[in-house]
Amino acid sequence: MANIPATPAAAAVATGHRVSPSPRSSPCLPRRKAMLPSIGAAAGPPSWSSRGAAAVARAATGSDKAAAARTIINPNNVPVLSFSEVAERLDTFQASGARNQNYMAMYSSIFGGITKDPSAMVIPIDDHMVHRGHGVFDTAAIMDGHLYELEQHLDRFLRSALMAKIPLPFDRSTIRSILIQTVSASNCTQGSLRYWLSVGPGDFQLSSSGCANPALYAVVIESPSLQVPAGCKVVTSSIPIKSPHFAVMKSVNYLPNALTKVEGEENGAFTSIWLDDEGFVAEGSNMNVGFVTADKELLMPCFDKILSGCTAKRVLTLAEQLVADGRLSGIISRNVSVQEGKSADEMMLIGSGILVKPVVQWDDQIIGSGQEGPIAQALYGLILEDMRSGPPSVRIRIPY
Ligand SMILES: Cc1ncc(COP(=O)(O)O)c(C=O)c1O
C-alpha cells in the first residue's frame, strides 16, 4: 500500500497541486486561500482577472473559441502568478469554451476527494504518467444510471497495472467503490467513466523508485445517448503496430493509436486497421474487428497480440443467440488474412465507444453488399439491450 497524504491540503502542499480554486463554491472542497496563504512568488497584473474574463466572455460568445484562449496568452509579457491567480485563469480557460465535452466529476487520490469543478480537474506535472507515460487506464459506459461491464473493465485495468509494475494505491474493492462514488457524485446517468492508475508524482526521473504515492484518477464525462451507428470506411494502417507485450495492456501510450485514427481520418475513413507482424488482421485504433464469413460464421482475430476488448468478448457471448436462431452458423476466433477479411460478407468495428459499427468499405474494397450488414445491426441491438437490461454481472446500479 502506498503512503497517501492524509488530507487534501497535505496532498496539495506536497505536489503544488490546485485544490479548490474556483470563485464558484465547491460543495466538496474548502476554498484554497484558507489552506495555502503564500504560494507563488509574485502577483500578476492586479486587474488581469476581470479584464481577461470580460474579454474571454466576449470572445466565447463569438464564433472563434480559440480567440478566448488567446486572450490569456501574451508571450511578450509572461506573468508570474500566485496559486489563486492560476486558479482564476484556469476558470477563465474553462469559461472560454475550450472544452468540447462536459466533465461532471473527477476523483484524485492526490487530493483525496471528488471535485465537480472542471477547472480543478488537474494532475501534477511531475506525475510519471505525464512525463514518462508510466500509467494505465480503462473506461466503463454509464447507461441509464448504471455502469456497464465495470467488473470486466476493472479486471483488465488491474491486469494492465500489474504488467506496468504500478503498485495499487488501494485494493480492488476500494477502487471499485471510489469509481462508483465518483459517478454518484456526478449525477451523470448517460456518459462514460474513465480512470487511470499511475506510478504517481515525485520527480522527473525515469525510474519510479522515487514515487511514494501511486495515484488513482477518475473522471465522469457526460455524453448524449448513442446513435444507431452508420456504416463506415476503414483503411489499412501504415503506423507500426505495438508489439504484443504492449498491445495487450491498456497503457497511456496511445500515440500509435492516435496516429492510426488520424491516418484514417486523413484518408476519409472512420479509422485505420492494423495488421500484425505476420500480416493478419489485428485491431483498429481503439476497437476490435469482427467479420461474418460467407458461411455465416462470426469470425474475430485472437486476442493474444491485441487488446482483449470487453465489448468484443461480450459480443461473442451475445452472438450465441444468433447461432441459436439460425442467423449465424458458428462463432470462431482465429487468424484472419486480409484477403479473407476483405471478401467477408460483413465487417464490423467493436468497442465500448461505438458498440458495434458496420464497415462497408476497407481500402478500395466494398465489403459485402456495401450496406450495413444484418448481423452487425443485430449485434448492435443485442449489446444495447444488454446495456439497458442485462444481468447484474454486467450492470451496476449507481446509488445517486
Ligand atoms: C487498442 C484497442 N483495442 C480494442 C479496444 C476495445 O476495447 P473495449 O471493448 O474494452 O472498449 C480498445 C478500447 O479502448 C482499444 O484501445
The ligand as a Gaussian input file, in Angstrom:
#p B3LYP/6-31G(d) Opt

LIG

0 1
 C       -6.484000      -0.796000     -28.977000
 C       -7.870000      -1.138000     -28.544000
 N       -8.442000      -2.267000     -28.995000
 C       -9.700000      -2.607000     -28.650000
 C      -10.449000      -1.795000     -27.810000
 C      -11.853000      -2.188000     -27.441000
 O      -11.932000      -2.478000     -26.075000
 P      -13.277000      -2.264000     -25.235000
 O      -14.334000      -3.020000     -25.944000
 O      -12.965000      -2.854000     -23.921000
 O      -13.573000      -0.826000     -25.236000
 C       -9.890000      -0.626000     -27.314000
 C      -10.657000       0.237000     -26.415000
 O      -10.238000       1.150000     -25.841000
 C       -8.567000      -0.286000     -27.682000
 O       -7.987000       0.839000     -27.231000

